[in-house]
Amino acid sequence: MVFSIAQYTNLTNEQNSWIVELSNELESFFEFKSYGNDLNELYFGLITVKPEFEQFYKKRKPRYRPGERTTTIDSISVKSVNCVEIDVKIDFADISVLEKNKMIELVCKNILTEIDCLTRLSKLKDFDYPSFKSDFVEFLKKKNINV
């Protein structure tokens, strides 16, 4: 399964790199795992913007895109197969002041909260949510993140 975090942030380059590192670790952890035929790719949009940009970055409802699709973004074609997109919004004032470990913990806890929406996506039928959530919690424990 593909697991990735896209960022919409006003964080510093160093803070953004922490999130990229987390995303890479999650991608490696889930790379060879499968939880059914209906979900191959899981993308989280992490939104942490300054108050003056809030109006441009609203949290969207989770979206399931079944089948193979090609989307063009800025003249670049992106292919996806059975993907879910979930937004995670964290207040900029809460996250921007944190050190690396606390920031990663806050992001992971918010992702853990948001993944419950996977159980409410009606078209997502062949998906073993309990196993997926259990594996995600295992990942958090390996990173010493208390859940």
NORHU-V271192 format. One record per backbone hydrogen bond with DSSP energy under -0.5 kcal/mol. NH is the residue of the N-H (numbers start at 1). CO is the residue of the C=O. Records with the same first field share a line. If there is no record, write none. Layout:
BEGIN
NH = CO / CO
END
This chain:
BEGIN
2 = 40
4 = 42
6 = 44
8 = 46
10 = 48
16 = 12
17 = 13
18 = 14
19 = 15
20 = 16
21 = 17
22 = 18
23 = 19
24 = 20
25 = 21
26 = 22
27 = 23
28 = 24
29 = 25
30 = 26
31 = 27
33 = 30
35 = 36
38 = 126
40 = 82
41 = 82
42 = 2
43 = 84
44 = 4
45 = 86
46 = 6 / 44
47 = 45 / 88
48 = 8 / 46
53 = 50
54 = 50 / 51
56 = 53
57 = 53 / 54
63 = 85
65 = 63 / 83
66 = 64
69 = 80
71 = 78
73 = 71 / 76
76 = 73
78 = 71
80 = 69
82 = 67
83 = 65
84 = 41
85 = 63
86 = 43
87 = 60
88 = 45
90 = 47 / 88
92 = 49
94 = 91
95 = 91
96 = 92
98 = 95
103 = 99
104 = 100
105 = 101
106 = 102
107 = 103
108 = 104
109 = 105
110 = 106
111 = 107
112 = 108
113 = 109
114 = 110
115 = 111
116 = 113
117 = 114
118 = 115
119 = 116
120 = 117
121 = 118
122 = 120
124 = 121
125 = 123
127 = 125
128 = 35
129 = 127
132 = 128
133 = 129
134 = 130
135 = 131
136 = 132
137 = 133
138 = 134
139 = 135
140 = 136
141 = 137
142 = 138
143 = 139
144 = 141
145 = 140
146 = 144
END
